[in-house]
Structure formats: structure tokens, C-alpha cells
Amino acid sequence: MSRAPIPVPVVGVLAATALLAGCTAAPPAARPAPDPAPSASTAPSPTPSRPATGDLVLGPGGFAALPLGTRAADLDPATAMASFDPEACPGAVAGYEGLWAVDPSYAAENPFGPDTAFAVAGVDDVITRIDLYNGDVAVEGGLRVGDARADVEAAYPDAEQLVHGGGVSTVYLVPGDGGVLQIEVAGDDERYWADSATEPGHVFAVRAVTADTEPYGIAGSDNVLGDCPL
């Protein structure tokens, strides 16, 4: 006599299928995106400014920031060390009707001339001369107004000398790029200089002039910058 097949419980099969389905591996978690590389910061450009008095050095060709030959139209008013008024001196000799004025930031006390650390002059609107009347600004070679004759001769042993006014002063001529330095030293006659702030035998004025300027002295004259020419 044959036996009937033993029925397989359907519930068990379904449970096994569900169990296997529950064992399916979960997908890998997405990796976080890397932080963006920091952008290179650009340092702000420094604001252009005028050089300080203590940083100025007068050479044969003038100042680095204000050389001889500079035209008024070439200057930026925001940073210019000097400005030009073309109508300041009406009636003056042709070419000298205008007047250069140094920026007030260079205010200084002088024994003569304008109350600024330096003075500027020119023909028309072109700078041809820059003067120093005090020791606030250095001269190329390390000299300053107020230094002794021996200091000048040590700094410029080969300088040509111009005796001015019969010995009232001596002008030492130092040519270089862009012009000539004229370093004027007071004579040794104490009686002549007795009523001035100038010490005999010492530098009392320095100027940078164009190379085609004839050497000259200003001692005993009105050839001082700052006002309209007579």
C-alpha cells in the first residue's frame, strides 16, 4: 500500500524567504564631499602717499619722487610733493609767471626762505631747481645743512669749488645723474655772518640744479626760493 507524500508547510518556506531577504547588504553610505580648498587671499594694495621728510634724499637730479625736469601736468595731486600755480606771479619775466609751492605736509622752520623742508622752482611748469635751507632733509652722501666744510670735502674730495662774493661763501659742485648738486658753505669771516643764523665755515644751503645751469652762490643775494621773482 503506497504512502501519501508529506506536505511541506508553506509558512516555513515563506519565513525562510523573508529571512533571506532581510539579510541583503545595505548600500555603502556616501562619503561627504571634501571641503573646498581655501582661496588665496589677495593683500590689499598700499595706498600711494607722499614720502616722509625723513625719507627724502636730495641728489644731483633732485628727489627720487620729484626729479628735476618734472612737469606740473605729470603730478598726481593726491601724492604730489609740490604743486604749480601758473598765474601766481603776474608781470614776472617770461617763463617765471608761475610759482611752485611745497605741500604743507613738509612744513619746517627755516632761517630764510619758505617754511618748508625744501623749496622748488622752475621755468614755466618744469622743475629746474630744488633748494634746502635746513638740515631736515639729507643730501646724497650723508651731508646736511649745518655740516662743517671738512665734512663736505671728506664726502666729495674731487668736487670743483666756486669762490663766491670774494670769499663770502664757497660752492662745491657735485655733478651726477640728472643734474648738479651745489653745496654752499659760509666763509670764515665771523663779522659777515654775525647777524645771521649761519655758522661760518658750515653748509647753509644746498640745491639741485639742471646740468646746464651756470654755478652761482646765493650768499648776500635775494636768490632764495619761495616768493615771486623780482
C-alpha positions in Angstrom: 0.0 0.0 0.0 1.5 3.3 -1.1 2.0 6.3 1.3 0.8 9.8 0.5 3.6 12.4 0.3 4.2 14.5 3.3 3.1 18.1 2.6 5.7 20.8 3.1 4.5 23.7 5.3 4.2 26.8 3.1 4.7 29.0 6.1 8.2 27.8 6.7 9.2 28.5 3.1 7.8 32.0 3.3 9.6 32.6 6.5 12.9 31.5 5.1 12.4 33.6 2.1 11.7 36.6 4.3 14.7 35.8 6.4 17.0 35.7 3.4 15.5 38.9 2.1 16.3 40.6 5.5 20.0 39.6 5.1 20.5 41.6 1.9 23.6 44.0 2.5 22.8 47.7 2.8 24.4 50.0 0.1 27.6 51.8 1.4 27.0 55.3 2.8 28.0 58.2 0.6 31.3 59.8 1.6 31.0 63.5 2.5 32.4 65.9 -0.2 35.8 67.3 0.8 35.9 70.9 2.0 36.8 73.2 -0.9 40.4 74.4 -0.8 40.7 77.9 0.7 41.2 80.5 -1.9 44.4 82.5 -1.8 43.8 85.9 -0.1 45.0 88.9 -2.0 46.6 91.5 0.1 45.2 95.0 -0.5 47.5 97.3 -2.4 49.0 100.0 -0.3 47.6 103.5 -0.8 50.1 105.7 -2.6 51.4 108.5 -0.4 54.0 111.2 -0.3 57.4 110.2 1.1 58.1 111.5 4.7 60.6 114.2 5.2 62.9 111.9 7.0 62.9 109.5 4.0 64.0 112.2 1.5 67.5 112.3 0.0 68.4 115.1 -2.4 70.8 114.1 -5.2 72.1 115.9 -8.2 68.9 115.1 -10.1 66.5 116.1 -7.3 64.4 113.7 -5.3 63.5 110.2 -6.5 59.8 111.1 -6.2 60.3 114.6 -7.6 63.2 114.8 -10.0 64.4 117.8 -11.9 62.6 118.0 -15.2 59.2 117.1 -13.7 56.2 118.9 -15.3 53.3 120.0 -13.3 50.9 118.1 -15.5 52.7 114.8 -14.7 52.0 115.1 -11.0 49.1 113.4 -9.1 47.6 115.9 -6.8 46.9 113.2 -4.2 50.6 112.3 -3.8 52.5 115.3 -5.3 55.2 116.8 -3.1 54.7 120.2 -4.7 52.1 122.0 -6.9 52.3 124.7 -9.5 50.2 127.9 -9.9 50.8 129.2 -13.4 49.4 132.7 -12.6 50.9 133.3 -9.1 53.4 136.0 -10.4 51.7 138.2 -13.0 54.1 140.6 -14.6 57.2 138.5 -14.0 59.8 137.8 -16.6 58.5 135.3 -19.3 58.8 131.8 -18.1 58.6 132.8 -14.4 55.0 133.9 -14.1 54.1 130.7 -12.2 55.1 129.7 -8.7 55.8 126.2 -7.2 54.5 125.6 -3.6 55.7 122.7 -1.5 52.9 120.6 0.1 52.1 121.7 3.7 52.9 118.2 5.0 56.6 119.3 4.7 56.2 122.2 7.0 59.5 123.2 8.7 61.3 126.2 10.2 64.0 127.9 8.1 66.4 130.7 8.8 65.3 132.1 5.4 63.1 131.1 2.5 59.7 129.3 2.9 58.8 127.4 6.0 59.1 124.0 4.3 61.7 121.3 4.4 62.7 122.2 0.8 61.8 124.7 -1.9 61.1 124.2 -5.6 61.4 126.5 -8.7 61.4 126.1 -12.4 61.0 127.6 -15.8 57.3 127.6 -16.9 55.9 124.4 -15.4 59.1 122.4 -15.4 61.2 121.9 -12.2 64.8 123.1 -12.7 65.8 123.8 -9.1 65.3 122.3 -5.6 66.8 124.0 -2.5 67.4 123.0 1.1 67.8 125.7 3.8 67.8 123.5 6.9 69.1 120.1 8.0 65.7 118.2 7.9 66.5 116.6 4.5 69.6 114.6 3.9 71.9 115.1 0.9 73.3 112.3 -1.2 76.5 111.3 0.6 75.0 111.8 4.0 75.5 115.5 4.3 73.0 118.0 5.7 72.7 121.8 6.0 74.7 122.7 9.1 77.6 120.3 8.5 81.2 121.6 8.5 83.3 122.4 5.5 85.6 119.4 6.4 82.5 117.1 6.1 81.8 118.4 2.6 85.4 117.9 1.5 85.6 114.4 3.0 82.4 113.4 1.3 83.3 115.0 -2.1 87.1 115.3 -2.2 87.0 115.8 -6.0 84.3 118.5 -6.1 85.0 121.6 -8.1 84.9 124.8 -5.9 83.5 128.2 -6.8 84.5 131.0 -4.6 81.6 133.4 -4.4 81.5 137.1 -3.5 85.2 137.4 -2.8 85.1 134.6 -0.2 81.7 135.2 1.4 80.9 131.6 0.5 82.3 128.6 -1.4 80.1 126.5 -3.6 81.1 122.8 -4.0 79.9 121.4 -7.4 78.9 117.7 -7.4 77.6 116.5 -10.8 75.6 113.4 -11.2 72.7 111.7 -12.9 70.1 114.3 -14.0 71.8 117.5 -12.6 74.4 119.0 -10.3 74.4 119.5 -6.5 75.6 122.9 -5.4 76.6 122.8 -1.7 77.2 126.3 -0.4 79.5 126.8 2.6 79.7 130.1 4.5 83.0 131.8 4.5 85.1 132.1 7.7 84.5 135.8 8.2 82.6 135.8 11.5 81.8 139.6 11.2 80.0 139.0 7.9 77.8 136.3 9.4 77.4 137.8 12.8 73.8 138.8 12.3 72.6 135.6 10.7 71.8 132.1 11.9 74.5 130.8 9.6 77.7 129.5 11.3 80.9 130.4 9.4 82.6 127.5 7.8 79.4 125.4 7.6 76.9 124.5 5.0 74.0 126.9 4.9 72.3 126.0 1.6 72.2 123.1 -0.8 70.5 123.0 -4.2 70.0 120.6 -7.1 70.0 122.3 -10.5 69.9 121.2 -14.1 73.3 120.4 -15.7 73.1 123.4 -18.0 72.8 125.9 -15.0 75.8 128.1 -14.5 77.3 127.7 -11.0 76.3 130.5 -8.6 76.2 131.4 -4.9 73.2 132.9 -3.0 75.1 134.4 -0.1 74.5 138.2 0.1 71.7 138.0 -2.5 67.9 137.7 -2.8 68.2 134.5 -4.8 66.1 132.5 -2.3 63.1 130.4 -3.4 59.6 130.7 -2.1 58.4 134.1 -3.4 57.7 135.5 -6.9 60.9 136.7 -8.6 61.5 140.4 -8.5 
